Amino acid sequence: MPLDHSAPRRQEPALDRLAEAARADIAALAYPDKVWVKPVSGPDGTVAADVLIVGGGQSGLVIAAALRREGIANVVVLDQAPAGAEGPWVTFARMPELRTPKITVGMDFGIPNLGVRRWFETRYGADAWTSLVRLPRTDWMDYLNWYRAVWAIDVENGTVVSDIADAVGLLQVTSSQDGVERTRYAKLVVLATGSDGAGAWRVPQFISAALPRDRYDHSNQPIDFTRLKGKAIGILGHGASAFDTAVAALEAGVASVDLCFRRARLPRVNPHRYIENAGIMTHHPLLDDAVRWRIARHFRINDQPPAWASFERAIVMPGFRLHAAAPWLEVGMEDERIRVTTPRGVLTFDHVIPATGQVIDLAARPELKSMHSLVARWQDRFTPPPGEADAGLAQLPYLGDGYEMLPRDPDGPGWVTRVHAFNALSTVSQGPHSTSISGHRHALPRLVRGVTRRLLLDQQHELIAGLEAYADQDLPLPDDFEAALALNDGRHL
Ligand SMILES: Cc1cc2nc3c(=O)[nH]c(=O)nc-3n(C[C@H](O)[C@H](O)[C@H](O)COP(=O)(O)OP(=O)(O)OC[C@H]3O[C@@H](n4cnc5c(N)ncnc54)[C@H](O)[C@@H]3O)c2cc1C
């Protein structure tokens, strides 16, 4: 049952008290959080970050929290979005509720006071949780903001990472904020750049080349619907964002939405639900290459249905029309209107919105500029059986088991292994779930193990000297204790 947002909210001080309780729980379970990574200076004399995380969405936050629990505190988190607007939740996501069932959440490290359930019950009451099926989207963003405050994670917002390059044993990370460029150094970088991280949300060329720029938007970008009031809109695609956009447009007062898609029927089965189990999500990278490839390809071919709530809402709205088996064959302008040819006839619109998903294109990512041609991709390590090729998936990096990039040429530059891709780049290697709400609990330990392994191995040659110099006393006795003991003939002093 959808949540009644008109119900009075508990006072937010209750969430402050919950935050205190969560911090107390974290402190009570803190072992072994002793800081153990040796500081190292970059070429400019500043202390390099142990880990620099690109992206402060849900993954960036939970990674920073998990690393802190492993004694890694020198972590920098950068995000290009303004504070509170990281990820898709309050920008281009338009659905009323998450697709993820409420039970499959896992940023809490097993600490109930840190979990979204306790947060939600504190805000709306226990009954509201009982009757809830899926979390409202904006509540999820509010929870992430609360989570960030609980851990006091210092995300530097408004900062876009524009390059990651070698700096002899370190990485050099270039970023810019308000047009001011800055160079930092880090031992390791984790890319937590979400679905964006593997390419670009691109309007298909046959549309962008045929229409003036103000006649189309991509569904995965903020859209000013107020300027579309009273207009006829064409949407291409059948995924969640197609239906979410249709609903948002109609609610904003557009005259009509024609939603067109290529398939003869909408997908009804969600393959995500099949692989959401502890076995697959924990051990995905151990599967044979052929099995991992087929899983990724299955998702590409079969896709997932639109979210039920958006679908249900859209189909009863006046002005909404659904066109199956209606790919757009040709698009052009005719008498100030947009003319779209489909196998089922010609449609005319005032504005079109492709909801065509993301194009995989590593070269389109600024942060991969120095790296994308150096890393191993699936096409370098795996030949699909006949009939199972996929040019997009083949572009994705062939990652190590800790999400680390590998050099394309085995003797190639080792510095790329300092970059861990906990984002859409990992889809084939690590499964389609790593960064999703249901995946964190299982995928995060693999990333953390990969990061801590690398940091430890980096300093292994200093370990023996450190061990030998270690002098903290578990048995604090005076230096002359043994001599005094001898004088007393072994009797107690
Ligand atoms: C409409 C929609 C609905 C969805 N619904 C669900 C759902 O119900 N359940 C679910 O599990 N998943 C859902 N997803 C998938 C969702 O995107 C991910 O689960 C989630 O956002 C992943 O979190 P993340 O932190 O890995 O990435 P994101 O949330 O995408 O965060 C990545 C961050 O990286 C930043 N960034 C990117 N590049 C750079 C750069 N170069 N420099 C600095 N910062 C950068 C971005 O600003 C962004 O804040 C949905 C996605 C969409 C689009």
The ligand as a Gaussian input file, in Angstrom:
#p B3LYP/6-31G(d) Opt

LIG

0 1
 C       15.151000       6.091000     -12.450000
 C       16.028000       5.178000     -11.673000
 C       15.488000       4.356000     -10.700000
 C       16.290000       3.500000      -9.969000
 N       15.741000       2.719000      -8.992000
 C       16.526000       1.889000      -8.282000
 C       16.020000       1.101000      -7.209000
 O       14.862000       1.124000      -6.880000
 N       16.872000       0.305000      -6.529000
 C       18.186000       0.248000      -6.819000
 O       18.913000      -0.474000      -6.159000
 N       18.701000       0.981000      -7.830000
 C       17.919000       1.776000      -8.554000
 N       18.439000       2.519000      -9.565000
 C       19.840000       2.361000      -9.881000
 C       20.550000       3.424000      -9.083000
 O       21.094000       4.338000      -9.969000
 C       21.615000       2.793000      -8.222000
 O       21.173000       1.734000      -7.407000
 C       22.263000       3.808000      -7.300000
 O       22.088000       5.131000      -7.686000
 C       23.712000       3.438000      -7.308000
 O       24.364000       4.243000      -6.401000
 P       25.838000       4.721000      -6.698000
 O       26.263000       5.511000      -5.524000
 O       26.658000       3.561000      -7.106000
 O       25.702000       5.654000      -7.973000
 P       24.919000       7.023000      -8.090000
 O       23.816000       7.073000      -7.132000
 O       24.610000       7.213000      -9.526000
 O       26.008000       8.090000      -7.635000
 C       27.129000       8.338000      -8.432000
 C       27.647000       9.705000      -8.098000
 O       28.857000       9.899000      -8.791000
 C       28.943000      11.269000      -9.162000
 N       29.877000      11.368000     -10.283000
 C       29.819000      10.736000     -11.472000
 N       30.887000      11.066000     -12.232000
 C       31.628000      11.930000     -11.495000
 C       32.846000      12.615000     -11.729000
 N       33.546000      12.481000     -12.871000
 N       33.311000      13.436000     -10.747000
 C       32.645000      13.588000      -9.580000
 N       31.483000      12.959000      -9.311000
 C       30.993000      12.132000     -10.260000
 C       27.525000      11.653000      -9.513000
 O       27.311000      13.037000      -9.356000
 C       26.712000      10.813000      -8.528000
 O       26.278000      11.556000      -7.400000
 C       17.658000       3.419000     -10.268000
 C       18.196000       4.249000     -11.250000
 C       17.399000       5.109000     -11.941000
 C       18.009000       5.982000     -12.988000

